[in-house]
Amino acid sequence: MSNHSYVTAAHRLLDDATAASLAETFKVLGDPTRVRILDALARGDVAVCDLAELLGLSQSAVSHQLRLLRSMRLVRSRRDGRHILYTVDDNHIAGLFEQGLEHVRERSSTARARRA
């Protein structure tokens, strides 16, 4: 590696704590159930009972996944009468989800085009 490119790259590297936090975020997003939950929540506020019905899971299973997503600050909740409604925490999370989905769809369409 040339000395110049190494010095330039070294100044832009993530620090250890930031890299660990980002890796943990992607790790949490590595579960299909949590991805499906984020998909539903990216479309609007949803109660646990409705998420459970929509995903075909028990309310307990959905609540467990939501606790993990909340602890990572990927989703947030608010009370509406007797229900707790969940939504994605902010536009960054929705954008990350959309970019990942776009990547998967592009990769999938490229693979189909190569087979044709």
URTA-V75460 format. One record per residue. N is the residue number from 1. RES is the residue in one small letter. PHI is phi in whole degrees, 0 to 359 (none if undefined). Layout:
BEGIN
<<N:RES:PHI> <N:RES:PHI>>
END
This chain:
BEGIN
<<1:m:none> <2:s:289> <3:n:298> <4:h:295> <5:s:293> <6:y:296> <7:v:296> <8:t:297> <9:a:293> <10:a:299> <11:h:288> <12:r:258> <13:l:292> <14:l:291> <15:d:286> <16:d:301> <17:a:294> <18:t:294> <19:a:298> <20:a:295> <21:s:296> <22:l:294> <23:a:298> <24:e:295> <25:t:298> <26:f:293> <27:k:298> <28:v:296> <29:l:283> <30:g:277> <31:d:250> <32:p:302> <33:t:295> <34:r:293> <35:v:296> <36:r:295> <37:i:297> <38:l:297> <39:d:301> <40:a:295> <41:l:287> <42:a:291> <43:r:267> <44:g:153> <45:d:290> <46:v:221> <47:a:280> <48:v:303> <49:c:299> <50:d:288> <51:l:298> <52:a:300> <53:e:294> <54:l:299> <55:l:267> <56:g:71> <57:l:237> <58:s:285> <59:q:298> <60:s:297> <61:a:296> <62:v:294> <63:s:300> <64:h:300> <65:q:293> <66:l:295> <67:r:301> <68:l:294> <69:l:297> <70:r:292> <71:s:296> <72:m:269> <73:r:58> <74:l:265> <75:v:227> <76:r:225> <77:s:231> <78:r:209> <79:r:273> <80:d:225> <81:g:67> <82:r:275> <83:h:254> <84:i:255> <85:l:259> <86:y:245> <87:t:208> <88:v:296> <89:d:294> <90:d:201> <91:n:295> <92:h:297> <93:i:292> <94:a:299> <95:g:294> <96:l:299> <97:f:298> <98:e:296> <99:q:294> <100:g:297> <101:l:296> <102:e:299> <103:h:299> <104:v:297> <105:r:293> <106:e:295> <107:r:297> <108:s:293> <109:s:290> <110:t:295> <111:a:295> <112:r:294> <113:a:295> <114:r:292> <115:r:285> <116:a:281>>
END
